[in-house]
Amino acid sequence: MGSSSGARDGTDSLASEPQSQLQRGVRVVGKIRPFVDSEAGGSSCRARVSVTRFVGDHALVAFDDQQTCRKDSYKLDWCYEQDENIDQIFTAEVKPLIEGLFRGHNGCVIAYGAPGSGKSQLIQGSGQNPGLVMIALGEILAFANENRGSVTVSCYEVSQDHIYDLLEPKDQEVLILEDAAKRIQLKGLSQIPVNSISDFKKLSFHGCNMGKSWLKLPDDRTVRSHRGLIVYLSSVDKESNSSLIGKINFVCLADYEDIKQKGNPRPQLAESTKINKSLYTLLNIVCALNAGENFIPFRESKLTRLLQDFLCKASRAVLITCLNPTICQDTLSAVNLASRSCQVANRHRCHSAKVTKSGSKFNQSCSPSIVGIPVRAVSQKKNEISQCASAEKKGYGTPYAIRRRSLQLGSLGTCFSEKQKTGFPSAIRKKKMPIGSSPPNKSESRKESCESVGPNCVENIMPTGGDCYTNEDTFVQDTVVGLGCDEKMTADPIDGTKDEIHKIFVNEDQSSPPLSARLREISNSLKLLSTQTTAIGSPNTDMTSTKQINKEKLDPKTPEVPFAVRLENEPNFDYIGSPQDIFKTRSTGLKKYLAQECLTFLNSANKEELKGLKGIGEKRATYILQLREESSEPFKNMDDLKEIGLSRKQINAMMSQVLGDF
Ligand SMILES: Nc1ncnc2c1ncn2[C@@H]1O[C@H](COP(=O)(O)OP(=O)(O)OP(=O)(O)O)[C@@H](O)[C@H]1O
């Protein structure tokens, strides 16, 4: 196996968009771990990982499984390759945070990834290879010495949603309190003064391997946990002579394990579920921060509450997704989740929103569509989940809704798979795009992305019906290059119809409005569609003739007017027939779409929203949330709803409730 770097940056790899340019949000980058001895035969491995980088914009991490011919690409804000060392990551990602610390700002460095992906190595390092903490601490101590500052450190563990002090362990867990200024105070977490690196090395970390590694658990400990080290810097601002206090948190998250893939025995399954729940919550918050949302649900887990001060607006943070160089489901799932929360995805989303507001009608339809994540069928694990549910009831914690809406619905597609080409609305099917021509300016960066990616990106990127989202870039490119966009659509007599169809099939509001709002929009589109459909083929269409044809449509004796409707690359709408035929066909598509929307809603709504639906009460809503803790998308088709005891009649009632009257 070879980890090939298809870098297109043509420059030093660290020429990524620097942290200093990012005023808020969390930067999400990747780091591919080098091969270890046990992977010595790596070059013959069936899976290949490659990175394609676009300076100042983003990176695409592609996993190419030669055995299954599966290709998946994930977009991140940046990605560091196997041969790039921790010093380089420090310089590009962490140093700007440290500089903020010197000015009294907070910072956060989070390592996240699958088992064995290199998280500990990155944060803590080993032997001759210091990790990010050591390098950062060296700089902070040097600054403190020069500026009459002082440095203290705390070390904590978040296990099963409880926080423990690792430096001065106590019986009681650490409490999270909020002071009058709304700052988080960690009551019970000790702060130990550190004057030098050797002071730090002498610290004893409780419950950690050999008393030295504060990240590695002793072999006899099976419960996984998140661990973090906070470095506090108190200094005096030379100009104002005021005291400054900044802190930086280095967090090593527990391994992300794709529990669907594992035949875990129940205790481990429950533990993994809890860990994943807190990881989802954190990534959801990253996503919300990057999307610029006003409400950030920090309170949803202890981990995110603890990190609130480090992730809030005044702070700067980077999430480093550690990646195994060999393909494994855990790594794919981890990078998939990270990719959905990254800034580049949300930045494009904002761009899309701007286009929607200021651009042509057709541009409104250029937003990406969202497809669900493949998950185990509900039925497969129903019993297991029920058991977990009863365990929860017995006092192991009350299940609560994880707001994964942003992750599942809100972010723009960042993953592409060649394998899965079916089951996706044809309206967003891609066309081959011209390669090579460079965009004139940054504002066309989306166009640039596609053109630069070349065959790997353009031809291989296909929207999926499974675990991947489609990509805004390619779709915009498609429409711009392929259609000539605005002018063509304006001149096209069916432009309104096409526009509406795009609206219907394309999830244009990435912030995922409530289902009722979406359905209202669709029903409006339907009304419009029926009107416009009858107008097609009528060369001198005006209001009178439209009304006339509407009347004729209802009259069975009216002779059919043959006409062709061709919507580019949309087989569903590419036929010749009567308005009735067209309407019928479209209605079928809409029904499917409505069903999909309904499933999406059930896969993402919170408890109160769920209870707002007919047929879903407290118990069923709780059960749905439990299913969602097990799997990110438990409902893949309408039959899955039967698994939660809903009859066809109830499902229909539920859908008509949200659809309302026409
Ligand atoms: N940058 C690196 N250079 C050399 N070896 C590395 C690097 N990163 C990781 N490794 C090696 O990869 C292996 C796994 O790394 P590490 O233990 O840091 O992963 P992890 O994600 O913390 O694992 P886990 O949390 O599952 O214990 C180790 O043998 C480590 O030495």
Ligand as a Chemical Component Dictionary entry (heavy atoms), coordinates in Angstrom:
data_LIG
# 
_chem_comp.id                   LIG 
_chem_comp.type                 NON-POLYMER 
_chem_comp.pdbx_formal_charge   0 
_chem_comp.three_letter_code    LIG 
# 
loop_
_chem_comp_atom.comp_id 
_chem_comp_atom.atom_id 
_chem_comp_atom.alt_atom_id 
_chem_comp_atom.type_symbol 
_chem_comp_atom.charge 
_chem_comp_atom.model_Cartn_x 
_chem_comp_atom.model_Cartn_y 
_chem_comp_atom.model_Cartn_z 
_chem_comp_atom.pdbx_ordinal 
LIG N1  N1  N 0 3.775  10.639 13.837 1  
LIG C1  C1  C 0 4.102  9.385  14.138 2  
LIG N2  N2  N 0 5.300  8.922  13.842 3  
LIG C2  C2  C 0 5.644  7.663  14.117 4  
LIG N3  N3  N 0 4.815  6.757  14.668 5  
LIG C3  C3  C 0 3.598  7.155  14.981 6  
LIG C4  C4  C 0 3.162  8.489  14.722 7  
LIG N4  N4  N 0 1.892  8.586  15.119 8  
LIG C5  C5  C 0 1.574  7.389  15.596 9  
LIG N5  N5  N 0 2.586  6.524  15.522 10 
LIG C6  C6  C 0 2.582  5.131  15.964 11 
LIG O1  O1  O 0 1.293  4.597  15.704 12 
LIG C7  C7  C 0 0.889  3.770  16.775 13 
LIG C8  C8  C 0 -0.447 4.263  17.293 14 
LIG O2  O2  O 0 -0.275 5.578  17.752 15 
LIG P1  P1  P 0 -1.007 6.097  19.056 16 
LIG O3  O3  O 0 -0.821 5.152  20.182 17 
LIG O4  O4  O 0 -0.560 7.478  19.239 18 
LIG O5  O5  O 0 -2.471 6.036  18.537 19 
LIG P2  P2  P 0 -3.792 6.320  19.396 20 
LIG O6  O6  O 0 -4.777 6.840  18.443 21 
LIG O7  O7  O 0 -3.449 7.142  20.564 22 
LIG O8  O8  O 0 -4.164 4.869  19.833 23 
LIG P3  P3  P 0 -5.192 4.426  20.960 24 
LIG O9  O9  O 0 -5.905 5.649  21.419 25 
LIG O10 O10 O 0 -6.064 3.472  20.262 26 
LIG O11 O11 O 0 -4.335 3.829  22.006 27 
LIG C9  C9  C 0 1.964  3.822  17.818 28 
LIG O12 O12 O 0 2.754  2.676  17.656 29 
LIG C10 C10 C 0 2.759  5.050  17.467 30 
LIG O13 O13 O 0 4.094  4.910  17.817 31 
# 
loop_
_chem_comp_bond.comp_id 
_chem_comp_bond.atom_id_1 
_chem_comp_bond.atom_id_2 
_chem_comp_bond.value_order 
_chem_comp_bond.pdbx_ordinal 
LIG N1  C1  SING 1  
LIG C1  N2  SING 2  
LIG C1  C4  DOUB 3  
LIG N2  C2  DOUB 4  
LIG C2  N3  SING 5  
LIG N3  C3  DOUB 6  
LIG C3  C4  SING 7  
LIG C3  N5  SING 8  
LIG C4  N4  SING 9  
LIG N4  C5  DOUB 10 
LIG C5  N5  SING 11 
LIG N5  C6  SING 12 
LIG C6  O1  SING 13 
LIG C6  C10 SING 14 
LIG O1  C7  SING 15 
LIG C7  C8  SING 16 
LIG C7  C9  SING 17 
LIG C8  O2  SING 18 
LIG O2  P1  SING 19 
LIG P1  O3  DOUB 20 
LIG P1  O4  SING 21 
LIG P1  O5  SING 22 
LIG O5  P2  SING 23 
LIG P2  O6  DOUB 24 
LIG P2  O7  SING 25 
LIG P2  O8  SING 26 
LIG O8  P3  SING 27 
LIG P3  O9  DOUB 28 
LIG P3  O10 SING 29 
LIG P3  O11 SING 30 
LIG C9  O12 SING 31 
LIG C9  C10 SING 32 
LIG C10 O13 SING 33 
# 
